[in-house]
Amino acid sequence: MTAPEIRRYAASGLVGLLAGTIYQLMGVASPAPPWAALIGLLGILLGEHATRAILGRVRHHGDHQQEQTAEPSRGLPLRVRKRP
């Protein structure tokens, strides 16, 4: 097992511990009833989607900043396009 895999498993365990703590504080039984589990899965999916969207915008904004610094001081703006 590699170090990145160990870190992922450790992070997963810590997040599970946090989820268990939150369930206990909310008074939800463990394992969660189907409705709570489905809402939790929906939250995970929405969180993944939101994170991808936010990181995409941050990266796009950083690329835009680099394009602006690459513009010449006179004349038309220079557009730098990256290939996917």
C-alpha positions in Angstrom: 0.0 0.0 0.0 1.4 3.4 -0.9 1.4 6.5 1.2 -1.3 8.4 -0.8 -3.6 5.3 -0.4 -3.0 5.3 3.3 -3.8 9.0 3.5 -7.1 8.4 1.6 -8.1 5.6 3.9 -7.2 7.6 7.0 -9.2 10.6 5.7 -12.1 8.3 4.9 -12.0 7.0 8.4 -11.9 10.4 10.0 -14.8 11.6 7.9 -16.8 8.5 8.9 -16.0 9.3 12.5 -17.2 12.8 12.0 -20.4 11.6 10.4 -21.0 9.1 13.2 -20.6 12.0 15.7 -23.0 14.2 13.9 -25.6 11.3 13.6 -25.3 10.8 17.4 -25.8 14.5 18.1 -28.8 14.6 15.8 -30.3 11.5 17.4 -30.3 9.4 14.2 -29.9 5.7 14.7 -26.8 4.0 13.2 -27.0 2.4 10.7 -29.1 5.3 9.3 -32.6 4.7 8.2 -33.0 4.6 4.4 -34.3 8.2 4.2 -31.3 9.6 6.1 -28.9 7.5 4.1 -30.3 8.7 0.8 -30.2 12.3 1.9 -26.6 11.8 3.0 -25.7 10.3 -0.4 -27.4 13.3 -2.1 -25.3 15.6 0.1 -22.2 13.8 -0.9 -23.0 14.1 -4.6 -23.9 17.8 -4.3 -20.7 18.4 -2.4 -18.6 16.7 -5.1 -20.3 18.7 -7.8 -20.0 22.0 -6.0 -16.3 21.4 -5.3 -15.6 20.5 -8.9 -17.5 23.7 -10.1 -15.7 25.9 -7.6 -12.3 24.5 -8.3 -13.0 24.9 -12.1 -13.8 28.5 -11.6 -10.8 29.1 -9.5 -8.5 27.5 -12.0 -10.2 29.3 -14.9 -9.8 32.6 -13.0 -6.1 31.8 -12.5 -5.7 31.1 -16.2 -7.5 34.3 -17.0 -5.1 36.2 -14.7 -2.1 34.6 -16.6 -3.6 35.6 -19.9 -3.9 39.2 -18.8 -0.3 39.3 -17.7 0.7 37.9 -21.1 -0.9 40.7 -23.0 1.4 43.1 -24.7 1.6 46.7 -23.4 0.4 48.1 -26.8 -2.0 47.0 -29.4 -4.7 44.3 -29.3 -4.8 41.9 -26.4 -2.9 38.6 -26.9 -5.2 35.6 -26.3 -3.4 32.5 -25.1 -5.3 29.3 -25.6 -4.4 26.1 -24.0 -5.1 22.8 -25.7 -7.2 20.3 -23.6 
